[in-house]
Amino acid sequence: MELEFKPDFEQARQRWDRYWQGEITDHPMTRIIIRKPGKNPVYPHPYNLPRRPLEPMIDQALEWAESFEWLGDAIPGYSMSFAPDHFSLLLGSDMVYSGSTDSGDAETGWIVPFLKDYDQEIRFRPDCLWWEKTVECIRAFRRRCDGKMIIYWPHFQGGLDALAAIRGPQELLLDLVLCPDDVKRALRQIDRAIDDARRAMAAEIGTAEFGCLTRHGTYSATGLTDVPQCDFSAMISPEMFQEFGLPSLKHECDMLAGVVYHLDGPAAIKHLPSIAEIEKIKMIQWVPGPGEAAKKDWTSLFEQIDDLGLGNLHGGNRDTVKQLWQKYRSRRYLYIHNVYGITCRQEAGDFLDELMF
């Protein structure tokens, strides 16, 4: 298997599958991406895809990917996400665009809730506009990108996050108290829908041929991998999370070969012990959020994650990475998403060699 933008793709494929088996002991999974001299392309944000001509976006995506060296365990790829809640669009939602992403280069798509009551059926709708748009974009990109870089998942947020998107967060909070059985029934429908949507999406993006990449750069050559989350959990107690959130999260992970969990905000930390019970979850991506939380030293949380036997997702300069690799007991699941200060292929190779001693 070859990728034009990743000459050592086969080696990276093998390392990623060893990673999910807990067999990486020589140096951490390390994503090193450096810009080629004289290149300064702009990343074409996928949120723009439904509203702009596709061919120029594909041109831009290819120019962007080709302008970097994808070193270490980095694999070039491009996402098909139209919005943070793309999966909810495939259940029949619509969306409106407003505001901007963190990078400031695209408006964010916001889901319009449609679930008026729990008598409505919730299912994956392959005949809906947004699935048709998704397939159109994937096929257009794959015609020109296959063999160069990987086209990968949109955002798949199931469980309580999906139900909050299609019902409305305030309404769902009330429903948890007033009609909990209806909520559970809806969640089971969402579980089936995400399985159906994921199978359909996997076929479209070609995971059987090219493997499966995620928005964090994690990869599996032999199974599916993704980044589940439950941001809604920040608003409920550990007991409610155990009752309503955890079953869907476990169900979603059952289909995946390797899982990175997106833990978002201080109010979600209380659920970490429950999350750690799910065997398929190997690594935690911690996002502190804005304000004071972003400035806080979260070393104690990273140590708690390590004590639970889970890997951490980190970035840092070369000295920081060396310290992390030496420090964590669960280092076989450590993932370095970005290494700062490396400017060429030789420096990257030398750095990875240094980690092995």
C-alpha positions in Angstrom: 0.0 0.0 0.0 1.4 3.4 -1.0 0.5 7.0 -0.6 2.3 9.6 -2.7 2.4 12.1 0.1 3.6 9.5 2.6 6.4 7.3 1.1 6.7 5.2 4.3 3.0 4.7 4.6 3.3 0.9 5.0 5.7 1.2 7.9 3.3 3.7 9.6 0.3 1.3 9.0 2.2 -1.4 10.8 3.1 0.8 13.7 -0.4 2.0 14.2 -1.8 -1.5 14.4 0.9 -2.4 16.9 -0.1 0.7 18.9 -3.7 -0.3 19.3 -2.4 -3.7 20.6 -0.3 -2.0 23.2 3.0 -3.2 21.6 4.8 0.1 21.1 7.8 0.3 23.4 10.6 1.8 21.3 9.3 5.4 21.1 5.9 7.0 21.3 3.5 7.3 18.4 4.7 10.7 17.1 3.1 12.9 14.4 5.6 15.2 12.9 4.5 17.5 10.1 6.9 20.1 8.7 6.3 22.6 5.9 8.4 22.2 2.8 10.5 25.2 1.9 8.7 27.9 0.0 5.3 26.4 0.6 2.5 28.4 2.3 -0.9 26.9 1.2 -4.1 27.5 3.1 -6.0 24.6 4.6 -9.5 24.4 3.0 -11.8 24.0 5.9 -14.3 21.1 5.2 -17.2 23.1 6.8 -17.2 25.1 3.5 -17.7 22.1 1.3 -21.5 22.2 0.9 -21.4 25.8 -0.2 -18.5 26.2 -2.6 -17.5 24.6 -5.9 -15.8 21.3 -5.2 -13.0 21.2 -7.7 -11.2 24.4 -6.5 -11.5 23.0 -2.9 -9.9 19.7 -4.0 -7.2 21.7 -5.7 -6.5 23.6 -2.5 -6.6 20.4 -0.4 -4.1 18.6 -2.6 -1.8 21.7 -2.7 -2.0 21.9 1.1 -1.2 18.2 1.8 1.6 18.1 -0.8 3.3 21.1 0.8 4.2 19.2 4.0 6.5 16.4 5.0 4.4 13.8 6.8 7.0 12.3 9.1 7.1 9.8 11.9 3.6 8.3 12.3 1.8 11.2 10.6 -0.6 10.3 7.8 -1.9 12.9 5.3 -5.7 13.1 5.2 -8.7 15.4 4.7 -12.0 15.3 6.6 -15.6 15.4 5.2 -17.1 17.2 8.2 -19.7 19.9 7.4 -20.3 20.7 11.1 -19.3 19.6 14.6 -22.6 17.5 14.7 -22.4 16.1 11.1 -23.9 12.8 12.2 -27.1 14.6 13.4 -27.5 15.9 9.8 -27.8 12.3 8.7 -30.7 11.7 11.1 -32.8 14.3 9.3 -31.6 17.6 10.9 -30.9 20.8 9.0 -28.3 23.4 9.9 -27.6 27.1 9.7 -24.2 28.7 9.4 -23.0 31.4 11.8 -20.0 32.5 13.8 -16.6 31.0 12.9 -14.4 28.1 13.8 -11.5 28.4 16.2 -9.2 28.9 13.2 -11.4 31.7 12.0 -11.5 30.5 8.4 -15.0 29.1 8.1 -18.4 29.6 9.6 -19.6 26.9 11.9 -22.7 24.9 11.0 -25.2 24.7 13.8 -27.8 21.9 14.0 -31.5 22.8 13.9 -33.3 20.5 16.4 -36.2 18.6 14.8 -37.3 16.0 17.4 -40.6 17.4 18.7 -41.6 14.3 20.7 -40.4 10.7 21.2 -43.0 9.2 18.9 -40.8 10.3 16.0 -38.6 7.6 14.6 -34.8 8.3 14.8 -32.7 6.5 12.1 -30.0 7.0 9.6 -31.6 8.6 6.5 -29.6 7.7 3.4 -32.2 9.6 1.3 -31.7 12.9 3.1 -30.0 15.9 1.5 -27.0 16.0 3.8 -26.1 12.3 3.1 -26.4 13.0 -0.6 -24.1 16.0 -0.2 -21.7 14.0 1.9 -21.4 11.2 -0.7 -21.0 13.8 -3.5 -18.1 15.4 -1.7 -16.4 12.1 -0.8 -16.6 10.7 -4.3 -15.3 13.9 -5.9 -12.4 14.0 -3.5 -11.5 10.4 -3.8 -11.4 10.5 -7.6 -8.4 12.8 -7.3 -7.0 12.0 -3.8 -6.9 8.2 -3.7 -3.3 7.1 -3.6 -2.1 10.5 -2.4 -3.9 11.1 0.9 -6.8 9.6 2.9 -10.3 11.0 3.0 -11.7 10.4 6.5 -14.7 10.6 8.8 -16.9 13.6 9.5 -17.7 14.2 13.2 -19.7 11.2 14.5 -21.1 12.3 17.9 -23.7 9.7 19.0 -25.5 9.1 22.2 -26.5 12.0 24.4 -24.7 14.5 22.1 -26.7 13.5 19.1 -29.9 13.5 21.1 -29.2 16.9 22.5 -28.5 18.2 18.9 -31.8 16.9 17.5 -33.9 17.6 20.5 -32.3 20.6 22.1 -30.0 20.6 25.2 -32.5 22.2 27.6 -35.4 20.0 26.4 -33.2 16.9 26.9 -32.2 17.9 30.4 -35.9 18.1 31.3 -36.6 14.8 29.5 -34.0 13.0 31.6 -36.1 13.7 34.7 -39.7 13.7 33.2 -39.5 10.9 30.7 -36.3 8.8 31.2 -37.7 5.7 29.5 -38.4 7.7 26.3 -34.9 9.1 26.4 -33.4 5.6 26.7 -35.6 4.3 23.8 -34.4 7.3 21.7 -30.8 6.5 22.6 -31.1 2.9 21.4 -32.4 4.2 18.1 -29.4 6.5 17.8 -27.1 3.6 18.6 -28.5 1.7 15.7 -28.4 4.7 13.5 -24.7 5.4 14.1 -23.9 1.8 13.3 -25.8 2.1 10.0 -24.2 5.5 9.2 -20.7 4.4 10.1 -20.9 1.3 7.9 -22.2 3.4 5.0 -19.5 6.0 5.5 -16.7 3.4 5.9 -17.7 2.0 2.5 -17.7 5.5 0.9 -14.3 6.6 2.2 -12.7 3.2 1.5 -11.5 2.0 4.9 -11.2 -1.6 3.6 -8.6 -0.5 1.1 -6.9 2.5 2.7 -7.5 2.0 6.4 -9.2 4.5 8.8 -7.9 7.9 9.8 -9.3 10.3 12.4 -9.3 14.1 12.8 -6.5 13.7 15.5 -4.3 11.8 13.0 -4.8 8.4 14.7 -5.1 5.5 12.3 -5.9 1.8 11.9 -5.1 -0.3 8.9 -7.2 -3.3 9.9 -10.3 -1.8 11.7 -12.2 1.3 12.3 -11.0 4.0 14.7 -12.6 7.3 15.7 -12.9 9.9 18.5 -16.2 9.4 20.5 -17.2 12.0 23.0 -20.1 13.1 25.3 -19.8 16.8 25.8 -23.4 16.7 27.2 -22.0 14.8 30.2 -20.7 18.0 31.6 -24.3 18.9 32.5 -25.2 15.7 34.4 -24.1 13.7 37.4 -21.9 10.6 37.4 -25.0 8.6 38.2 -26.9 10.0 35.2 -23.9 9.5 33.0 -23.7 5.8 34.1 -27.4 5.4 33.3 -27.8 7.4 30.1 -24.4 8.2 28.6 -22.2 5.2 29.2 -24.4 2.5 27.4 -24.3 4.5 24.1 -20.6 5.2 24.5 -19.9 1.5 25.0 -22.0 0.6 22.1 -20.2 3.0 19.8 -16.8 1.8 20.9 -17.8 -1.9 20.2 -17.6 -1.2 16.4 -14.1 0.4 16.7 -10.7 -1.2 16.8 -9.1 1.7 18.7 -10.6 4.7 20.4 -9.4 8.1 21.5 -11.9 9.7 23.8 -12.5 13.5 23.6 -12.8 14.8 27.2 -14.0 18.3 27.0 -13.9 20.8 29.9 -13.4 20.6 33.7 -17.1 19.6 34.3 -16.6 16.4 32.4 -13.6 15.2 34.4 -15.9 13.6 37.0 -16.8 10.9 34.5 -13.3 9.8 33.8 -13.3 6.7 36.0 -16.5 5.5 34.2 -15.0 6.2 30.8 -11.8 4.2 31.7 -14.0 1.1 32.2 -14.5 0.8 28.4 -11.8 -1.5 27.2 -11.7 -0.1 23.6 -10.7 3.4 24.9 -6.9 3.5 24.8 -6.2 7.2 25.0 -7.7 10.5 26.3 -7.6 13.8 24.4 -8.1 16.5 27.1 -9.5 19.8 26.0 -9.7 22.3 28.9 -11.8 24.9 27.0 -11.5 28.7 27.2 -10.9 31.1 30.0 -9.1 30.2 33.2 -9.2 26.5 32.4 -7.0 27.0 29.4 -4.3 28.7 31.6 -4.4 26.0 34.4 -1.7 23.4 34.9 -3.4 20.1 34.3 -0.5 17.8 35.2 -2.5 16.1 37.9 -5.2 15.2 35.4 -2.7 13.7 33.0 -1.3 11.7 35.9 -4.8 10.5 36.8 -5.3 9.4 33.2 -2.0 7.6 33.3 -2.9 5.9 36.6 -6.1 4.6 35.0 -3.9 2.8 32.4 -4.9 5.2 29.5 -2.7 7.1 27.1 -2.4 10.8 26.9 -2.5 12.9 23.7 0.2 15.6 23.9 2.2 18.1 21.9 5.4 19.8 22.8 9.0 20.6 22.0 11.6 17.8 21.9 12.6 18.1 25.6 9.0 17.9 26.7 8.3 14.8 24.6 11.4 13.1 26.0 10.2 13.8 29.5 6.7 12.5 28.8 8.0 9.3 27.3 10.1 8.7 30.4 7.4 9.7 32.9 4.2 7.9 32.0 3.7 4.3 33.1 1.1 3.8 30.3 3.6 5.1 27.8 2.7 2.4 25.2 -0.5 4.5 24.6 1.2 7.9 24.6 0.5 9.8 21.4 2.5 12.9 20.5 0.2 14.9 18.2 2.7 17.6 17.3 6.4 18.1 18.0 7.5 21.8 17.9 10.9 23.0 16.6 11.7 20.3 14.0 12.4 21.8 10.7 13.6 19.0 8.4 13.5 15.2 7.8 17.0 14.7 9.2 16.0 16.4 12.5 12.9 14.3 12.7 14.9 11.1 12.2 17.5 12.1 14.7 14.8 13.0 17.3 13.0 9.6 17.0 16.4 7.9 17.3 17.1 9.8 20.5 13.8 8.7 22.1 14.9 5.1 21.7 17.7 5.4 24.2 
